[in-house]
């Protein structure tokens, strides 16, 4: 945990990537859950290796964002990041801009709830 938003930002930007394990209920249900922390990593141009919860139905994976179910997929993602880190860093930022930018997401959300 960090004490301030600035410290949280420095923590994420000081990381090379995120490795995320989801709660078993999210994994078992394949509900598509995706961590807000992972979105912060992507926005900072930091790749994410996250346990699959069904989010790959909604977000592109394989460049900047890796979904895994088994250990071998984690190891392959780590190896790929080592080979092409800059490409995956750029792809991570692109995913954030395309799928989490409030200028894109908020109008769609407001329209869906009838407030657009």
Backbone as JSON Lines, residues from 0, in Angstrom:
{"i":0,"aa":"X","n":[0.84,-1.17,0.0],"ca":[0.0,0.0,0.0],"c":[0.89,1.23,0.0]}
{"i":1,"aa":"X","n":[0.37,2.28,-0.57],"ca":[1.09,3.54,-0.6],"c":[0.26,4.59,0.11]}
{"i":2,"aa":"X","n":[0.93,5.62,0.57],"ca":[0.25,6.64,1.37],"c":[-0.39,7.75,0.57]}
{"i":3,"aa":"X","n":[0.04,7.94,-0.67],"ca":[-0.49,9.05,-1.47],"c":[-0.67,8.6,-2.92]}
{"i":4,"aa":"X","n":[-1.5,9.32,-3.67],"ca":[-1.62,8.99,-5.1],"c":[-0.28,9.1,-5.82]}
{"i":5,"aa":"X","n":[0.52,10.07,-5.46],"ca":[1.83,10.23,-6.09],"c":[2.75,9.04,-5.82]}
{"i":6,"aa":"X","n":[2.7,8.53,-4.6],"ca":[3.52,7.36,-4.26],"c":[3.04,6.13,-5.03]}
{"i":7,"aa":"X","n":[1.73,6.02,-5.19],"ca":[1.18,4.9,-5.96],"c":[1.63,4.98,-7.41]}
{"i":8,"aa":"X","n":[1.58,6.18,-7.98],"ca":[2.04,6.39,-9.35],"c":[3.52,6.04,-9.48]}
{"i":9,"aa":"X","n":[4.34,6.48,-8.54],"ca":[5.77,6.17,-8.59],"c":[6.02,4.67,-8.46]}
{"i":10,"aa":"X","n":[5.24,4.01,-7.61],"ca":[5.38,2.57,-7.46],"c":[5.12,1.85,-8.78]}
{"i":11,"aa":"X","n":[4.01,2.19,-9.43],"ca":[3.67,1.54,-10.7],"c":[4.69,1.87,-11.77]}
{"i":12,"aa":"X","n":[5.06,3.14,-11.89],"ca":[6.0,3.53,-12.93],"c":[7.42,3.03,-12.65]}
{"i":13,"aa":"X","n":[7.69,2.65,-11.42],"ca":[8.98,2.07,-11.07],"c":[9.03,0.57,-11.31]}
{"i":14,"aa":"X","n":[7.89,-0.01,-11.67],"ca":[7.8,-1.44,-11.94],"c":[8.06,-1.7,-13.42]}
{"i":15,"aa":"X","n":[8.56,-2.85,-13.72],"ca":[8.76,-3.23,-15.13],"c":[7.46,-3.75,-15.74]}
{"i":16,"aa":"X","n":[6.66,-4.44,-14.94],"ca":[5.4,-5.02,-15.41],"c":[4.6,-5.43,-14.18]}
{"i":17,"aa":"X","n":[3.36,-5.84,-14.43],"ca":[2.53,-6.38,-13.34],"c":[2.27,-7.86,-13.59]}
{"i":18,"aa":"X","n":[2.31,-8.63,-12.51],"ca":[1.92,-10.03,-12.54],"c":[0.74,-10.15,-11.57]}
{"i":19,"aa":"X","n":[-0.44,-10.48,-12.1],"ca":[-1.64,-10.49,-11.27],"c":[-2.31,-11.84,-11.17]}
{"i":20,"aa":"X","n":[-2.66,-12.2,-9.95],"ca":[-3.4,-13.41,-9.66],"c":[-4.8,-12.97,-9.23]}
{"i":21,"aa":"X","n":[-5.82,-13.58,-9.84],"ca":[-7.21,-13.21,-9.53],"c":[-7.78,-14.13,-8.46]}
{"i":22,"aa":"X","n":[-8.83,-13.67,-7.8],"ca":[-9.55,-14.52,-6.85],"c":[-10.17,-15.68,-7.61]}
{"i":23,"aa":"X","n":[-10.23,-16.81,-6.95],"ca":[-10.71,-18.01,-7.63],"c":[-12.14,-17.87,-8.15]}
{"i":24,"aa":"X","n":[-12.97,-17.11,-7.47],"ca":[-14.35,-16.94,-7.96],"c":[-14.39,-16.21,-9.3]}
{"i":25,"aa":"X","n":[-13.48,-15.27,-9.51],"ca":[-13.4,-14.58,-10.8],"c":[-12.9,-15.52,-11.9]}
{"i":26,"aa":"X","n":[-11.93,-16.34,-11.54],"ca":[-11.36,-17.28,-12.51],"c":[-12.4,-18.33,-12.87]}
{"i":27,"aa":"X","n":[-13.03,-18.91,-11.86],"ca":[-14.01,-19.97,-12.1],"c":[-15.23,-19.49,-12.88]}
{"i":28,"aa":"X","n":[-15.69,-18.29,-12.6],"ca":[-16.91,-17.78,-13.26],"c":[-16.65,-17.22,-14.65]}
{"i":29,"aa":"X","n":[-15.36,-16.91,-14.94],"ca":[-15.02,-16.3,-16.24],"c":[-15.87,-15.06,-16.5]}
{"i":30,"aa":"X","n":[-16.04,-14.26,-15.44],"ca":[-16.91,-13.09,-15.49],"c":[-16.3,-11.91,-16.23]}
{"i":31,"aa":"X","n":[-15.01,-11.96,-16.53],"ca":[-14.37,-10.87,-17.24],"c":[-13.74,-9.83,-16.33]}
{"i":32,"aa":"X","n":[-13.71,-10.08,-15.03],"ca":[-13.13,-9.12,-14.09],"c":[-11.73,-8.73,-14.52]}
{"i":33,"aa":"X","n":[-11.42,-7.43,-14.36],"ca":[-10.09,-6.91,-14.68],"c":[-9.74,-5.88,-13.63]}
{"i":34,"aa":"X","n":[-8.55,-5.97,-13.1],"ca":[-8.12,-5.12,-12.0],"c":[-7.93,-3.67,-12.42]}
{"i":35,"aa":"X","n":[-8.4,-2.75,-11.57],"ca":[-8.15,-1.33,-11.82],"c":[-6.65,-1.05,-11.73]}
{"i":36,"aa":"X","n":[-5.94,-1.8,-10.89],"ca":[-4.49,-1.64,-10.81],"c":[-3.83,-2.02,-12.13]}
{"i":37,"aa":"X","n":[-4.33,-3.09,-12.77],"ca":[-3.8,-3.49,-14.08],"c":[-4.02,-2.39,-15.1]}
{"i":38,"aa":"X","n":[-5.17,-1.73,-15.04],"ca":[-5.42,-0.6,-15.95],"c":[-4.41,0.52,-15.71]}
{"i":39,"aa":"X","n":[-4.04,0.74,-14.46],"ca":[-3.03,1.76,-14.15],"c":[-1.66,1.37,-14.72]}
{"i":40,"aa":"X","n":[-1.32,0.1,-14.62],"ca":[-0.07,-0.37,-15.21],"c":[-0.07,-0.13,-16.72]}
{"i":41,"aa":"X","n":[-1.15,-0.54,-17.38],"ca":[-1.23,-0.34,-18.83],"c":[-1.09,1.13,-19.19]}
{"i":42,"aa":"X","n":[-1.8,2.0,-18.45],"ca":[-1.75,3.43,-18.73],"c":[-0.36,4.0,-18.56]}
{"i":43,"aa":"X","n":[0.43,3.38,-17.7],"ca":[1.81,3.82,-17.48],"c":[2.78,3.16,-18.45]}
{"i":44,"aa":"X","n":[2.24,2.43,-19.41],"ca":[3.1,1.76,-20.38],"c":[3.84,0.58,-19.8]}
{"i":45,"aa":"X","n":[3.23,-0.04,-18.79],"ca":[3.83,-1.22,-18.17],"c":[2.99,-2.44,-18.55]}
{"i":46,"aa":"X","n":[3.6,-3.44,-19.16],"ca":[2.86,-4.64,-19.54],"c":[2.25,-5.35,-18.33]}
{"i":47,"aa":"X","n":[1.23,-6.14,-18.6],"ca":[0.52,-6.87,-17.55],"c":[0.42,-8.34,-17.95]}
{"i":48,"aa":"X","n":[0.74,-9.21,-17.0],"ca":[0.52,-10.65,-17.12],"c":[-0.52,-10.97,-16.05]}
{"i":49,"aa":"X","n":[-1.73,-11.3,-16.47],"ca":[-2.84,-11.46,-15.52],"c":[-3.54,-12.8,-15.71]}
{"i":50,"aa":"X","n":[-3.95,-13.37,-14.61],"ca":[-4.69,-14.62,-14.66],"c":[-6.02,-14.39,-15.38]}
{"i":51,"aa":"X","n":[-6.32,-15.28,-16.29],"ca":[-7.51,-15.15,-17.14],"c":[-8.79,-15.29,-16.31]}
{"i":52,"aa":"X","n":[-9.66,-14.3,-16.48],"ca":[-10.97,-14.32,-15.83],"c":[-12.08,-14.2,-16.88]}
{"i":53,"aa":"X","n":[-11.67,-14.23,-18.13],"ca":[-12.61,-13.99,-19.22],"c":[-12.44,-12.61,-19.82]}
{"i":54,"aa":"X","n":[-11.51,-11.8,-19.29],"ca":[-11.3,-10.45,-19.82],"c":[-10.82,-10.44,-21.25]}
{"i":55,"aa":"X","n":[-10.22,-11.55,-21.69],"ca":[-9.72,-11.57,-23.07],"c":[-10.85,-11.55,-24.1]}
{"i":56,"aa":"X","n":[-12.08,-11.72,-23.66],"ca":[-13.23,-11.53,-24.57],"c":[-13.41,-10.05,-24.91]}
{"i":57,"aa":"X","n":[-12.88,-9.17,-24.06],"ca":[-13.11,-7.73,-24.2],"c":[-11.85,-6.93,-24.48]}
{"i":58,"aa":"X","n":[-10.71,-7.46,-24.12],"ca":[-9.44,-6.76,-24.26],"c":[-8.48,-7.58,-25.12]}
{"i":59,"aa":"X","n":[-7.69,-6.92,-25.95],"ca":[-6.72,-7.67,-26.76],"c":[-5.58,-8.19,-25.89]}
{"i":60,"aa":"X","n":[-5.16,-9.39,-26.16],"ca":[-4.05,-9.97,-25.41],"c":[-2.96,-10.42,-26.38]}
{"i":61,"aa":"X","n":[-1.77,-10.59,-25.84],"ca":[-0.64,-11.06,-26.64],"c":[0.39,-10.0,-26.9]}
{"i":62,"aa":"X","n":[0.0,-8.74,-26.85],"ca":[0.93,-7.61,-26.99],"c":[0.6,-6.61,-25.88]}
{"i":63,"aa":"X","n":[1.46,-6.53,-24.88],"ca":[1.25,-5.59,-23.79],"c":[0.4,-6.14,-22.66]}
{"i":64,"aa":"X","n":[-0.5,-7.03,-22.98],"ca":[-1.37,-7.68,-21.99],"c":[-1.41,-9.17,-22.29]}
{"i":65,"aa":"X","n":[-1.06,-9.96,-21.29],"ca":[-1.02,-11.41,-21.43],"c":[-1.98,-12.04,-20.43]}
{"i":66,"aa":"X","n":[-2.83,-12.93,-20.91],"ca":[-3.72,-13.7,-20.05],"c":[-3.13,-15.09,-19.87]}
{"i":67,"aa":"X","n":[-3.26,-15.63,-18.66],"ca":[-2.74,-16.98,-18.46],"c":[-3.7,-17.83,-17.65]}
{"i":68,"aa":"X","n":[-3.64,-19.12,-17.94],"ca":[-4.35,-20.13,-17.17],"c":[-3.39,-21.11,-16.51]}
{"i":69,"aa":"X","n":[-2.25,-21.32,-17.14],"ca":[-1.29,-22.3,-16.64],"c":[0.11,-21.69,-16.58]}
{"i":70,"aa":"X","n":[0.95,-22.32,-15.78],"ca":[2.31,-21.84,-15.53],"c":[3.1,-21.63,-16.82]}
{"i":71,"aa":"X","n":[2.93,-22.5,-17.79],"ca":[3.69,-22.4,-19.04],"c":[3.38,-21.09,-19.78]}
{"i":72,"aa":"X","n":[2.15,-20.63,-19.67],"ca":[1.77,-19.36,-20.31],"c":[2.44,-18.18,-19.61]}
{"i":73,"aa":"X","n":[2.58,-18.26,-18.3],"ca":[3.28,-17.21,-17.55],"c":[4.73,-17.15,-17.98]}
{"i":74,"aa":"X","n":[5.37,-18.31,-18.03],"ca":[6.79,-18.36,-18.42],"c":[6.99,-17.86,-19.84]}
{"i":75,"aa":"X","n":[6.09,-18.21,-20.74],"ca":[6.19,-17.73,-22.12],"c":[6.02,-16.21,-22.19]}
{"i":76,"aa":"X","n":[5.1,-15.67,-21.39],"ca":[4.89,-14.21,-21.38],"c":[6.13,-13.49,-20.84]}
{"i":77,"aa":"X","n":[6.71,-14.02,-19.78],"ca":[7.91,-13.41,-19.22],"c":[9.05,-13.44,-20.24]}
{"i":78,"aa":"X","n":[9.2,-14.55,-20.91],"ca":[10.24,-14.66,-21.94],"c":[9.99,-13.65,-23.07]}
{"i":79,"aa":"X","n":[8.75,-13.53,-23.5],"ca":[8.4,-12.59,-24.57],"c":[8.66,-11.15,-24.13]}
{"i":80,"aa":"X","n":[8.35,-10.81,-22.9],"ca":[8.63,-9.45,-22.4],"c":[10.13,-9.18,-22.42]}
{"i":81,"aa":"X","n":[10.91,-10.19,-22.08],"ca":[12.36,-10.03,-22.1],"c":[12.91,-9.79,-23.5]}
{"i":82,"aa":"X","n":[12.29,-10.39,-24.49],"ca":[12.74,-10.25,-25.88],"c":[12.3,-8.92,-26.5]}
{"i":83,"aa":"X","n":[11.09,-8.48,-26.19],"ca":[10.49,-7.34,-26.9],"c":[9.84,-6.36,-25.93]}
{"i":84,"aa":"X","n":[10.54,-5.97,-24.89],"ca":[9.92,-5.14,-23.86],"c":[9.37,-3.82,-24.41]}
{"i":85,"aa":"X","n":[10.14,-3.13,-25.23],"ca":[9.68,-1.83,-25.73],"c":[8.39,-1.95,-26.53]}
{"i":86,"aa":"X","n":[8.29,-2.97,-27.36],"ca":[7.06,-3.18,-28.13],"c":[5.88,-3.43,-27.2]}
{"i":87,"aa":"X","n":[6.08,-4.25,-26.17],"ca":[4.99,-4.56,-25.25],"c":[4.64,-3.37,-24.36]}
{"i":88,"aa":"X","n":[5.62,-2.56,-24.05],"ca":[5.36,-1.34,-23.28],"c":[4.48,-0.38,-24.1]}
{"i":89,"aa":"X","n":[4.83,-0.2,-25.35],"ca":[4.02,0.65,-26.24],"c":[2.61,0.08,-26.41]}
{"i":90,"aa":"X","n":[2.51,-1.23,-26.57],"ca":[1.2,-1.87,-26.75],"c":[0.35,-1.74,-25.49]}
{"i":91,"aa":"X","n":[0.98,-1.81,-24.32],"ca":[0.25,-1.65,-23.06],"c":[-0.41,-0.27,-23.01]}
{"i":92,"aa":"X","n":[0.35,0.75,-23.35],"ca":[-0.21,2.12,-23.35],"c":[-1.34,2.24,-24.37]}
{"i":93,"aa":"X","n":[-1.18,1.64,-25.54],"ca":[-2.23,1.68,-26.56],"c":[-3.5,1.01,-26.09]}
{"i":94,"aa":"X","n":[-3.39,-0.09,-25.37],"ca":[-4.58,-0.76,-24.83],"c":[-5.3,0.17,-23.86]}
{"i":95,"aa":"X","n":[-4.53,0.82,-23.0],"ca":[-5.14,1.75,-22.03],"c":[-5.85,2.89,-22.75]}
{"i":96,"aa":"X","n":[-5.2,3.45,-23.76],"ca":[-5.81,4.57,-24.49],"c":[-7.08,4.14,-25.21]}
{"i":97,"aa":"X","n":[-7.08,2.96,-25.75],"ca":[-8.23,2.48,-26.52],"c":[-9.39,2.01,-25.65]}
{"i":98,"aa":"X","n":[-9.09,1.38,-24.52],"ca":[-10.13,0.72,-23.75],"c":[-10.44,1.34,-22.39]}
{"i":99,"aa":"X","n":[-9.6,2.25,-21.9],"ca":[-9.82,2.81,-20.57],"c":[-9.84,4.34,-20.54]}
{"i":100,"aa":"X","n":[-9.6,4.99,-21.64],"ca":[-9.62,6.46,-21.69],"c":[-11.02,6.96,-21.4]}
{"i":101,"aa":"X","n":[-11.16,7.82,-20.41],"ca":[-12.5,8.29,-20.01],"c":[-13.22,9.02,-21.13]}
{"i":102,"aa":"X","n":[-12.48,9.68,-22.02],"ca":[-13.13,10.36,-23.14],"c":[-13.83,9.38,-24.08]}
{"i":103,"aa":"X","n":[-13.37,8.14,-24.1],"ca":[-13.99,7.11,-24.94],"c":[-15.0,6.28,-24.16]}
{"i":104,"aa":"X","n":[-14.65,5.95,-22.94],"ca":[-15.48,5.03,-22.15],"c":[-16.72,5.72,-21.58]}
{"i":105,"aa":"X","n":[-16.57,6.91,-21.05],"ca":[-17.68,7.58,-20.37],"c":[-18.87,7.87,-21.29]}
{"i":106,"aa":"X","n":[-18.69,8.42,-22.49],"ca":[-19.86,8.64,-23.35],"c":[-20.61,7.34,-23.66]}
{"i":107,"aa":"X","n":[-19.88,6.25,-23.9],"ca":[-20.51,4.96,-24.16],"c":[-21.29,4.48,-22.93]}
{"i":108,"aa":"X","n":[-20.71,4.62,-21.77],"ca":[-21.37,4.22,-20.53],"c":[-22.63,5.04,-20.29]}
{"i":109,"aa":"X","n":[-22.55,6.34,-20.47],"ca":[-23.71,7.2,-20.27],"c":[-24.82,6.86,-21.26]}
{"i":110,"aa":"X","n":[-24.45,6.57,-22.48],"ca":[-25.44,6.17,-23.48],"c":[-26.14,4.88,-23.08]}
{"i":111,"aa":"X","n":[-25.37,3.93,-22.58],"ca":[-25.94,2.63,-22.19],"c":[-26.92,2.74,-21.04]}
{"i":112,"aa":"X","n":[-26.71,3.71,-20.15],"ca":[-27.63,3.88,-19.02],"c":[-28.71,4.91,-19.31]}
{"i":113,"aa":"X","n":[-28.75,5.4,-20.55],"ca":[-29.78,6.33,-20.96],"c":[-29.56,7.77,-20.54]}
{"i":114,"aa":"X","n":[-28.32,8.11,-20.18],"ca":[-28.03,9.47,-19.76],"c":[-27.18,10.21,-20.79]}
{"i":115,"aa":"X","n":[-26.98,9.59,-21.95],"ca":[-26.11,10.19,-22.96],"c":[-26.88,11.12,-23.79]}
